[in-house]
Amino acid sequence: MQSSWSDIRHDFPILSRTVRDGRPLVYLDNAATTQKPNQVVDTITDYYRSHNANAHRAVYALAEESTKMYESARDKVAGFINARDRSEIIFVRGTTEAINMVAYAWGRANVGKGDVVVTTEYEHHSNIVPWQLLTQEKGASLRYILMDDEGCLMLDTLDDILDEGRTKLVAFSMMSNVLGTITDVEQITSRCRRAGVPTLVDGAQAVPHMRVDVESLGCDFFAFSGHKMMGPTGVGVLWARKSMLEKMRPFHGGGDMIREVHKYESTWNDLPYKFEAGTPNIADVVGLGAAVDYLERIGMGNVRRHERELTAYALAKMADVPGLTVYGPRDPDRRGGVISFNFADVHPHDVAQIMDEDGVAIRSGHHCAQVLMERLDVAATSRASFYVYNTKGEVDVLVGALRKVAEVFKLG
Ligand SMILES: Cc1ncc(COP(=O)(O)O)c(C=O)c1O
């Protein structure tokens, strides 16, 4: 590891801020977006100050530098998730765009009437709505892997669907953004491979928090967002097997994605450029490369260990808060650092507001997971989510604020 945990906090000046009349900020909304270290902010500033030019287009020195920085970020990302080939890394705006790209560019050519796309009950809307659009357009149907009461997927429900023989894709998240449940990805991909069905993994909540190796996961598509892993907003990644990408038609048409354009037809550029139409988000891709460097220096094993410890600590302390229901697996080995909870009859927005008075930033709402909310039979939850810069002291502040809510509403 590069340095101690308290040194890491020095890299994030925002974490030393106060809010609400001088309360130290306790930032626990990392599942929504993470804070950015100086190294990322400085890299982006340096890019604009000293290297800015369009990439892949001109031969002058600045353009060469810009292109080199952009492409070097691709190498870093490829190494970070163990992609076999750098051309399998497509830069997109985020997880949402990556999944939509697959639904459009792959799904429209491969899913037809009567076919089935499978997802799960704990998906973010970005891994549900694109499949609704696709299956509705094609006369196909959308089916769900069901979840048990602890928030883990019941894979026998997948087996039943696969046995019917009409499944064209299984799309699921590696970690739930509400329950923190870590999916047994290899279990799903191996069953799907046996059935000849491709898989898409939504890695938005996984890549920032644990070592991900797309080759050993055995999936065909993998999507994630830069802003949830210390990178800037507006940049994310679609990884896909080269054999898949080669067979796919482009998603967007425009500059840079073509080889030749004639009046009535065009031919496509090589991978990955076939899928990167128009001027790319160069500065933010370069910033994402800096975030990868930063996480590699800490070590993803250390990130996971730290967050597992914080989560176990928080779950134990939260168990003693009167009137509090905590969702998701009890075992910290089966979950990441995302904890959703509710107080009986207290609206999650009221909880979040009381927490905010103590400087604690948590999220309340449906977390873009309304199918899951229906399954849990709630309209909303409150959610605290950790990252590598959070401390046990901050968990204590969270639990103190939760006790305050219990007192205000006379629970327990
Ligand atoms: C599991 C999961 N998938 C997808 C997304 C969408 O990510 P983005 O908004 O960066 O596209 C999120 C964001 O919260 C998420 O948590």
The ligand as an SDF file (V2000), in Angstrom:
LIG
                    3D

 16 16  0  0  0  0  0  0  0  0999 V2000
  -25.2680   -0.7830  -10.0350 C   0  0  0  0  0  0  0  0  0  0  0  0
  -25.3420    0.4610  -10.8600 C   0  0  0  0  0  0  0  0  0  0  0  0
  -25.4880    0.3600  -12.1760 N   0  0  0  0  0  0  0  0  0  0  0  0
  -25.5420    1.4450  -12.9750 C   0  0  0  0  0  0  0  0  0  0  0  0
  -25.4540    2.7110  -12.4630 C   0  0  0  0  0  0  0  0  0  0  0  0
  -25.5110    3.8740  -13.4010 C   0  0  0  0  0  0  0  0  0  0  0  0
  -24.2800    4.5030  -13.4370 O   0  0  0  0  0  0  0  0  0  0  0  0
  -24.0800    5.8740  -14.2520 P   0  0  0  0  0  0  0  0  0  0  0  0
  -25.1460    6.8020  -13.7290 O   0  0  0  0  0  0  0  0  0  0  0  0
  -22.7040    6.3020  -13.8700 O   0  0  0  0  0  0  0  0  0  0  0  0
  -24.2550    5.5710  -15.6790 O   0  0  0  0  0  0  0  0  0  0  0  0
  -25.3000    2.8700  -11.1020 C   0  0  0  0  0  0  0  0  0  0  0  0
  -25.2570    4.2250  -10.5130 C   0  0  0  0  0  0  0  0  0  0  0  0
  -25.5910    4.4360   -9.3690 O   0  0  0  0  0  0  0  0  0  0  0  0
  -25.2410    1.7220  -10.2730 C   0  0  0  0  0  0  0  0  0  0  0  0
  -25.0740    1.8300   -8.9600 O   0  0  0  0  0  0  0  0  0  0  0  0
  1  2  1  0
  2  3  1  0
  2 15  2  0
  3  4  2  0
  4  5  1  0
  5  6  1  0
  5 12  2  0
  6  7  1  0
  7  8  1  0
  8  9  2  0
  8 10  1  0
  8 11  1  0
 12 13  1  0
 12 15  1  0
 13 14  2  0
 15 16  1  0
M  END
$$$$
